[in-house]
Amino acid sequence: MKSLLHVLLAVFIAAIAIPVAAQNQNKSFADFGAGSYSTYKMESSYDYNNVKKYKFEKVSKQWPVTMQQGAGKDFEGNTVLETVTISRQGVIKENFVPDIPENPVYFGYKDFRITAIGNKIYQYEWSNDNATIIYILSKGDVSGYESEKSTLENHVRDAFKNQLAARGKLNEVKAANAQKDAAENTLKGKTVKTIEIEMVEMPKEMGLRSTVKFGIKATTADGKTYSTPNIGGKTPWDDFEIKTTDGVFVEEAIEVHEDASKIKNDELKFMVSSKYSTAVTAQKVIPLNYESVKFNIIHKGRSGSQWIRDVGGVLQPYNGEPGKSLELKIQKATTKNTNLPIYKIEVIESKTGKVINRLKVSQNTAINVDITGGPGDKGADRKDRKADDGKDGGSGGDLVVAKGADVGNITLNLFTTGGKAGKGGNGPTTFSNGAPGRDGRDGKITNTSLAGGLNW
């Protein structure tokens, strides 16, 4: 049965003083139906007067047409079509989607459109209010090109007028339907009996910054089920509370903290409940294995062209930025509860003594540390005088690696080279070219023993 909103909109459209000759495309395609149909291709040629002529030639094979229905209804109560698929030559599938699902004028794929009129489907291009027909799929014969073109163009123009006139009311209907859906699918005012967490995506390598995707399903006292949109429901995420101390909730997922000291038991634990009834909860506990092929610690200097300075309102080339000097403290450990062998790593900025990060990685993970200097900028070119000299590369950062006595064959790839010199600019002659800058100093690597331990 049509909803009151659908009926009101239908009355509104019927009252508009615009001819409603163009039938709703959801209904037109549904009436046309899926199947295989005779297909006519537009062919062009020039006559003796060099005038371009168009005609239709029937292709040898029938082309299949399939339709995928959606769950919603358009403003007339017809089932919305999500896609219409035409298998060109019976092989190449082209999926056409509606321009406006609730009131489509056409279904589109790349630059092509299809519109169903009676016993024909027209595939065409539309430009400057004119159609160029490419193919016609038909249950019978077709007329001449100009006749079919006129039929299509008149239909589409009328349909656009109707769509434009109805669009404001359509937006009102969509807003009203959205409010109705929200009222029907909210947990507010409902008694929740059970809550479930449904995992959507969980990586095998669970460590720092890993993301797990999940949905939530709630069952109320009357036996109805309410789910988040990502698992097929319509209940908004705002109706749920998600609590965790091991990560942060992002869209439809939880991301594990990037600071290992914030993770209590080497696991991601989170709890969900209805925000209107927090007594009923569900909990998920996912052990962390800290597995990954590599872990990157990058604090390299920016290039002179990125690290440009504004001198007196004029942008000037600049030297490469130095890489950041760091201290790495590395200690062997095992995960709590699961006893997996791992390394704890603390990253400290040498200049300030500030802890930049605390990491945990598996003993199979390669650690890449990049504190290289940035390359110097190229000198500016000059047409009427000596060109500017290139700028110096930034120094590589110094690195201190302090390992515990039990640290075994950890894979450390350390990059501390200085940045490359910038080239001199080009002058009006070879003799007036700018000189290159100087390469940056390579950073120093010092290996030492870890004093004390990492007690986090």
N, C-alpha and C positions, 0 to 999 in steps of 0.2 A: 504494500500500500504506500502511495506517495506520502511523504511527510508534508506537514502544513507549509513548511518553507518552500518546498518544491512547487506546491500548488500556487502559493502567492507569487512566486517568481514567474510561473507560467502565465498567470493572469496579467502580470506586469508587462511581459513581453508581448502578449496578445494585444495589449492596449496601445502599444507604440505605433505611431503612424508611419511605419516603414513596411513595405511588402515583405512577407515572410515566405518567400518562395523556396529558400534554401533550407533543405532538411538537415537536421542535426547529424553530424558525421558519425557519431557513435552508433546511431540507429541505421544510417545509410550503409555502413560497412557490415553491421550485424545482419541487415536484410540481404546484402549481397552474398555474404556467407563465405566460409573457407572452401577451398577446392582448387582444381586446376582449370585454367581458362585459356581460351584462344587469345593470342597476343599479337598486336599490330604495332609495327615499328614505323616511325616517321622517316621517310626518305625525301631528300631534296635533290633537285636538278635544275638546270637552266634551259629555257626553251630557245627557239631561234632568234627571239628578240632580246636575248640575254636577261630575261625576267626569271627570277627564282620561283620555282613551283614546288609545292609540297604534296605528298600523298602518303597513304598508309600501305605497308606491305605486311602480309601475314607471315609470322615466323613459323618455323617448322614444328617446334615443340610447344605444348601448353605449359604455362608457368604456374607453379603452385602458389597459393596464397593461404597464410595461416594468421590467426588472430589470438592475442593474449589478453584475456579480460583482467581488469583490476577488481579491487574490492569495493570501490566507491560507486556512487551514482552521479549522473550529470543533473542539470537543473530540471530536465524533463522526466527524470526517474529512470533513464536508460543506464545500463551498466557501462561504466567507463572502460574504454579499451586502452591498455597500456602500450601495446605495440601492434602494428600490422606488418607482417613479414612477407616480402615477395622474393621468391627464389628465381633470380634472373637466369635464364637458360636452364632452369631447373637445378642449378648448382650454387650460384653465388647468392647468398642470403643477404638481403638488405632490410634492416629493421627500422621502420618508420614510427615516429612517436608524435603524439598530438601537440599542436601549438598551445592550446589551453584545454586540458583534459575535460573540464566541465562543459565546454562549449566550443569544440574544435571546428575550425574552418578547413584545416588540412592536417595531414600527418607528414612529418619531414624526416629526411635522411640526407645529411650533407647539404648540397645545394638543390636537392630534388624534393618535390612534394607529390603527394597523392591525394586525390579527392574522389569519393564515390558518388556517382550520379546515376540513379536508376540501375540499369544492368551493366554499367561500365565503371571501371576504375581508371582514372586518368593519372599518368605520371608525367610531370611537367616541371619546367622552371618558370619562376615568376619574377618579372622585372619591370619597373615603371608601369605598373597596373596592366601588364600584358603577359599572356601565357605563351610559352613555347612547348608544345606537346612533344614528348619523347616516345612514350608508349601508351597504348590503350589495351587494357585487359577487358574482354567482353564476353558476355554470354551469347551474343549474336553477332551480326554484322556491324560495321561502323560506317559512318557517312564520310563525306569528303573532309579534308583537313580544315578548311575555313569554317565549315558548318560546326564541326566538333569544337574548334577553337572558340567560336562564338558562344556555344552552349556552356563550355567550361568557364569562360571569363565572366559571363553574366551571372552564373551561379556563384562564383567566388566573390564577386563584387557585392552581391546581395548578402552573402554570408558574412562578409566583413562588416557591413553596415549593421546587421543584426547583432553581431558579436560586440561591436562598439557600443550600441545602444544598451545592451544587456550587461556590459562589464561592471558598471557601478553597482547594479543590483546583485550581480554575481558575487562581488566582493562582500556585500552585506550578508548574503547567504552563506558564503564560506566562513565569515567571522562568526555568524550565528551557529553554524554547524560545529565550528571549532570550540565554541563555548559549551555546546551541548555535549560534544565528545569529552571535554575536560570534566564536566559535571558527572558524566557517566563513569569515567575511568579514574577519577581521583579516589584516594583512600580516606579523604576527609569525611568524617561522620560514619565510617564503617568500622566494624569490629574485626581486626585482623587475628586470625587463629594461627597461621603458620607463615614463615618467611623462608624462601630458598634462594641460594646463590647459584646461578647457572653460568659455568665458565664458557666463554666464547672463544678466547684465544690465550694460550699460555705458552711462552717460549720454553724450549728445553734448557737453554742457557739462562739461568735465573741468577742475576747479580745486581750490582749497582746500576740504577737508571733503567732496569728492565721494566716493561709495561705488561700488565695482565688485563685482559678485557673480560668483562663479565656482565651479566644481566641479573635482574632481581624479579622474583615471582612471589606474589603474596596471595594467600587464600583467605577469604573472609568467612564469617560465621554462617553465611547462607550458601557456602560452597562455591562461590564465584572466584575466578582466578584473575588477578591483575598483574600485568607484566610490563617491564620497561620496553620502549620502542625497539631496541636492538635485538630483542628476542621475540618480536611479533606482537607486542602489546601496545597500548596507548597511554599507559600510566606514566606521568612525567617523573624524571629523576628527582625533581624537587620534592616529591612526596616521600622520599626516603632520606634517612640519615646514614652516612657512611663514615665510620670511625676507624682510624689506624694511626699508630705512632711510627710505623716503619716505612711510610711513603706518603704520597699526596694523591688525592683524588683528582683526576683530570677527566675529560669527557669520556664517559662510558668505560673508564679504566682507572687503575691505580698504578702509579709510577714509583718504583722503589727509590728511596733516598739515594743521593750520590755521595753522602757522607756516611761511611760505615759505622762511625761511632753512634749514630742515631738509631741503629738497628739493634734491638735488644738481644735477640736469641738466634741470629742468623736465619731468620724466617720473616716472611711477609704475612702478617696476621691482620685481618680486618673484619669488622662486624657491621651488619646492616640491620636497619629496623625501619618501620613506618615512623615518620616524624610526628604523626598524630597518635601513635600508640607504641612507645619505645620499650614496653615490657616484653614484647615478642621480638626475638632477634635470631639472626643466623650468623655463623662465623666460619671463616675460611682461613686455614693455615697452610702456607706454601713454603717448604724449606728452600733455602738459597744454596746453590752449589757454586756460585761465583765463577762459573765456567764461561770462557770466551776465548777466541783465538788470540786476541790482542787487547791491550788497554792503552790508550794514548794519553800522555800527560804533555800538553802543548802550551808553552809559554814563550814562543818565539817572537822576535822583534818584527814590527811592521816594516814594509819597504818604504823608502823615501817618498815614493809617489802616493802611498797611502797616508803617511805620517807628515803630510805637507803643512807648512806653516804660513800664516798670513803675516807678511812683513809690510807694515805701512799701507795696508789695504791692497797689496799686490801679492798674489800667490807666488811663492818662491820654491825652487827645488830644495830638497832637504836630505840630510844623511839618513842612512838606515837606522832603525831603532835597535838598541841593544837587546839581546835576549835576556830573560830574567834568570838570575842566579838562584839555584835551589839546593836544598839538602833533602836527600831521600833516606828515611830510616826504614829498614826492612827487617821483619821478624817472622819466623816460622810459627804457625799456629794450626789449630783444627777448629772446625765449625762446632758450635754447641749442638747437642742432641744427635747430630748425624756423624760427627767425627771425621769429616772430610779434610784432607790436608790442604791448607791454604797459606798465603802470605798476607801479613798485615803490612801496609805501606803508609807512612806518614810523609806528606809533602810540605816542606817548610820554605818560605821565602827567606833567603839568606840575609838580605838587607834589613828586614824588619823583624825577623824571628817569628813572623806570623804563620800559623798553620793554615795552608791553603786548602788541603783536603786530607781525609783519612780514607784509605782504600782497603778492600779485601779482594783478592783474586785467587783463582785456583793456581796450583803449582805448575799447570800446563800452559798458563797464559803468558804470552810475550808482552813485556812492558816497553813501550816506545816513549822515550823522553826527548822532546824537541825544544831546545832553548837556543836555537841558532839566531844569529843576528840578521836583521833585515837588510836587503840590498840597497845601496845608495841610488838616488834618483839620477837620471840622465841630465846632463847640462842642457840648458835651453839653446836652441838654434838661433843664429843671428844672420840676417841678410846683409847688413851694412857695417858690421864690425866684428871683432873677435867673439866667438861663441863662448858660452859659459862652460866652466869646468864641471866635470861630473862630481857627484857627491860621494862621500866615503860610506862604505858598508858599516853596519852596526856590529859591535863586538858580540861574540857568542857568550852566553851565560856560563858562569863557573858552576860546577856540579860536585857536590860531596855525596858519596854513596856510603852509608853506614849500615853494614849488615850484621845481623846476629850470628853467633858462632855456628848455629845449626842450619843456616840458610844454605841450601844445596845449589844445584845447577839452574838457578833462575835465569831466564832469558831477558837480558837488558839490552835494548838497542838505544844507544845514547848519541844524540846529535847536538854538538856544541860549536860547530864551525862559525866563523865570522861571515858576515854578509859580503857579497860581491860588490866591488866598486862600480859606481855608475859611470857610463861612458861620457866622454866629452861631447858637447853639442857640435853641430855642423855650422861652420862659418862660410863666408863667400868664397874662400879658397882653402886649400889643404893646410896652409900655414896658419890660418886663422881659426882652425878647429879648436875646441876646448880640450884641455887635458883630462884624462880619466881620473877619478878619485882613487882612494886607497881601499884595499880589501880590509874588512874588519878583523880584529884579533880573534883567534880561536879561543874558546873557553877552556878552562882547565878542569880536568876530571880527577878527583881525589877519592880513593877507596880507603875506608877505615872500618874499625869495629864498632858495633853498636854498644853504647854505654847505657846500662839500665834496660828497661823494656818498654813496650807500648801497652800501657794499661788501660785500654779502652775496648 
